Amino acid sequence: MKDNYKEDLRVLRTRKLLARSLFELLETSPFDKITVVDICDNAMVHRATFYNHFESKEHLLDYAIEEIKEDLFLSTYDKEHFNSIKDLYLYIIGKVLDFIEEHKAKILLILNQNSFEKAAEFLMSTIKRSLVNLMSNFENTSYENAIPKSFLINYFSGSITMICLNWLISPQAESKEELIKYFDILLNDEITIK
């Protein structure tokens, strides 16, 4: 059992090391110019080790994106109970903006190396997952949605994603506090709760 645990930690450490190496290289080179050898040399890992974990550099990039998605989800995970659906939405908006601000360089690299659509999909799918998780706190309460939950989740995950991505790439972006204030004004308990 201990040997399996140690091996799992080594596998995880090696994968994270290779992902970090890829992101370091992406800071100075376009993805299509980076080779597996470059990634391995930068990480000080043998090429054979790379192929024990990943089929290609694209597979490594997908892994790295999945890791960021999981980090975003975990940053929004909270068992706290919210006083209203509006509080829940403002909470998740703040958490997503904090995460984007903290991981700006990596997310910009994903945007630059992929398409806006791929970055939007990665954010939107994670925000949807977070909203489903957080909204489950309201399933056994007296709150009732005036709009179907699936519509609300799609609407808010889409709007949060697009606002956050535009905030990230905009040279004259509003402050995080201003964006939260705008969402606070737009959100109305009467719209989401009967």
C-alpha positions as CSV (number, residue, x, y, z in Angstrom):
1,M,0.0,0.0,0.0
2,K,2.8,2.4,0.9
3,D,4.7,1.7,-2.3
4,N,1.6,2.4,-4.4
5,Y,1.1,5.7,-2.5
6,K,4.8,6.7,-3.1
7,E,4.5,5.8,-6.8
8,D,1.3,7.8,-7.1
9,L,3.0,10.8,-5.5
10,R,6.0,10.4,-8.0
11,V,3.6,10.2,-10.9
12,L,1.7,13.3,-9.7
13,R,5.0,15.1,-9.1
14,T,6.4,14.2,-12.5
15,R,3.2,15.3,-14.3
16,K,3.0,18.6,-12.5
17,L,6.7,19.2,-13.2
18,L,6.2,18.6,-16.9
19,A,3.1,20.9,-16.9
20,R,5.0,23.6,-15.2
21,S,7.9,23.2,-17.7
22,L,5.4,23.6,-20.6
23,F,4.0,26.8,-19.1
24,E,7.5,28.2,-18.5
25,L,8.3,27.5,-22.2
26,L,5.0,29.0,-23.4
27,E,6.1,32.3,-21.8
28,T,8.8,32.7,-24.5
29,S,7.8,30.4,-27.4
30,P,4.6,29.6,-29.2
31,F,3.2,26.1,-28.6
32,D,3.9,24.9,-32.1
33,K,7.6,25.7,-31.8
34,I,8.0,23.8,-28.5
35,T,9.1,20.2,-28.7
36,V,8.8,17.3,-26.3
37,V,12.6,17.5,-26.0
38,D,12.4,21.2,-25.0
39,I,9.8,20.3,-22.3
40,C,11.9,17.4,-21.0
41,D,15.2,19.4,-21.0
42,N,13.5,22.3,-19.1
43,A,12.0,19.9,-16.6
44,M,15.2,17.8,-16.4
45,V,13.2,14.7,-17.1
46,H,14.1,12.0,-19.6
47,R,12.1,11.8,-22.8
48,A,11.1,8.2,-22.0
49,T,9.6,9.4,-18.7
50,F,7.6,12.0,-20.6
51,Y,6.1,9.3,-22.8
52,N,5.3,7.1,-19.8
53,H,2.9,9.9,-18.7
54,F,1.8,11.6,-21.9
55,E,1.2,10.7,-25.6
56,S,2.2,14.1,-26.9
57,K,2.7,17.7,-25.9
58,E,-1.0,18.3,-26.8
59,H,-1.9,15.6,-24.3
60,L,0.3,17.4,-21.7
61,L,-1.5,20.7,-22.5
62,D,-4.9,19.1,-22.0
63,Y,-3.7,17.7,-18.7
64,A,-2.4,21.1,-17.6
65,I,-5.8,22.7,-18.5
66,E,-7.6,20.0,-16.6
67,E,-5.4,20.7,-13.5
68,I,-6.3,24.4,-13.7
69,K,-10.0,23.6,-14.1
70,E,-9.8,21.4,-10.9
71,D,-8.0,24.2,-9.1
72,L,-10.7,26.7,-10.1
73,F,-13.5,24.3,-9.0
74,L,-11.8,23.7,-5.6
75,S,-11.4,27.4,-5.1
76,T,-15.1,27.8,-5.4
77,Y,-16.0,24.8,-3.3
78,D,-17.6,25.9,-0.1
79,K,-20.1,24.2,2.3
80,E,-21.2,27.5,3.7
81,H,-24.9,28.3,3.5
82,F,-25.8,31.4,1.6
83,N,-28.7,33.7,2.7
84,S,-29.9,34.0,-0.9
85,I,-29.2,32.8,-4.4
86,K,-27.9,36.3,-5.1
87,D,-25.3,35.9,-2.3
88,L,-24.3,32.6,-3.9
89,Y,-23.8,34.2,-7.4
90,L,-21.8,37.1,-5.9
91,Y,-19.7,34.6,-4.0
92,I,-18.9,32.6,-7.1
93,I,-18.2,35.7,-9.2
94,G,-15.7,36.9,-6.6
95,K,-14.0,33.5,-6.4
96,V,-13.7,33.3,-10.2
97,L,-12.3,36.8,-10.5
98,D,-9.8,36.0,-7.7
99,F,-8.8,32.9,-9.4
100,I,-8.3,34.6,-12.8
101,E,-6.3,37.4,-11.2
102,E,-4.1,34.8,-9.4
103,H,-3.6,32.6,-12.5
104,K,-3.6,35.4,-15.1
105,A,-0.4,34.3,-16.8
106,K,-1.5,30.7,-17.3
107,I,-4.9,31.6,-18.5
108,L,-3.5,34.1,-20.9
109,L,-1.1,31.4,-22.2
110,I,-4.1,29.1,-22.8
111,L,-5.9,31.9,-24.6
112,N,-2.8,32.7,-26.7
113,Q,-2.0,29.1,-27.6
114,N,-5.6,27.9,-28.1
115,S,-8.7,29.8,-29.1
116,F,-10.9,32.1,-27.1
117,E,-13.5,29.4,-27.5
118,K,-11.4,26.7,-25.8
119,A,-10.6,29.1,-22.9
120,A,-14.3,30.0,-22.6
121,E,-15.2,26.3,-22.6
122,F,-12.7,25.5,-19.8
123,L,-14.0,28.4,-17.7
124,M,-17.7,27.8,-18.4
125,S,-17.7,24.1,-17.7
126,T,-15.9,24.6,-14.4
127,I,-18.3,27.5,-13.4
128,K,-21.3,25.3,-14.3
129,R,-19.9,22.5,-12.1
130,S,-19.3,24.9,-9.2
131,L,-22.9,26.4,-9.6
132,V,-24.4,22.9,-9.6
133,N,-22.5,22.1,-6.4
134,L,-23.3,25.3,-4.6
135,M,-26.9,25.4,-5.7
136,S,-27.4,22.0,-4.1
137,N,-27.4,23.9,-0.8
138,F,-30.7,25.4,-1.7
139,E,-32.5,22.1,-2.7
140,N,-33.8,21.4,0.7
141,T,-34.8,24.9,1.6
142,S,-37.9,27.0,1.1
143,Y,-36.3,28.9,-1.8
144,E,-37.9,28.2,-5.2
145,N,-36.5,29.3,-8.5
146,A,-38.7,31.5,-10.6
147,I,-36.6,30.3,-13.5
148,P,-35.5,26.6,-14.0
149,K,-32.2,25.9,-12.4
150,S,-30.6,24.6,-15.6
151,F,-31.4,27.9,-17.3
152,L,-30.0,29.9,-14.4
153,I,-26.8,27.8,-14.4
154,N,-26.3,28.2,-18.1
155,Y,-27.1,31.9,-18.0
156,F,-24.8,32.7,-15.1
157,S,-21.9,30.5,-16.2
158,G,-22.0,32.0,-19.7
159,S,-22.2,35.6,-18.5
160,I,-19.5,35.1,-15.8
161,T,-17.2,33.4,-18.3
162,M,-17.6,36.1,-21.0
163,I,-17.3,39.0,-18.5
164,C,-14.2,37.4,-16.8
165,L,-12.4,36.6,-20.1
166,N,-13.1,40.1,-21.5
167,W,-11.8,41.6,-18.2
168,L,-8.7,39.5,-18.4
169,I,-7.8,40.6,-22.0
170,S,-9.0,44.2,-21.8
171,P,-6.2,46.8,-21.5
172,Q,-8.5,49.2,-19.6
173,A,-10.4,46.7,-17.4
174,E,-12.5,47.7,-14.5
175,S,-11.4,46.7,-11.1
176,K,-12.5,43.4,-9.6
177,E,-14.6,45.4,-7.1
178,E,-16.3,47.3,-9.9
179,L,-17.3,44.1,-11.7
180,I,-18.7,42.6,-8.5
181,K,-20.6,45.9,-7.9
182,Y,-22.1,45.7,-11.5
183,F,-23.1,42.1,-10.9
184,D,-24.7,43.1,-7.6
185,I,-26.8,45.7,-9.4
186,L,-27.8,43.3,-12.2
187,L,-28.7,40.5,-9.8
188,N,-32.2,40.9,-8.4
189,D,-33.5,38.4,-5.9
190,E,-37.0,38.9,-7.4
191,I,-35.8,37.6,-10.7
192,T,-34.2,34.3,-9.4
193,I,-36.4,33.6,-6.4
194,K,-40.2,33.4,-6.2
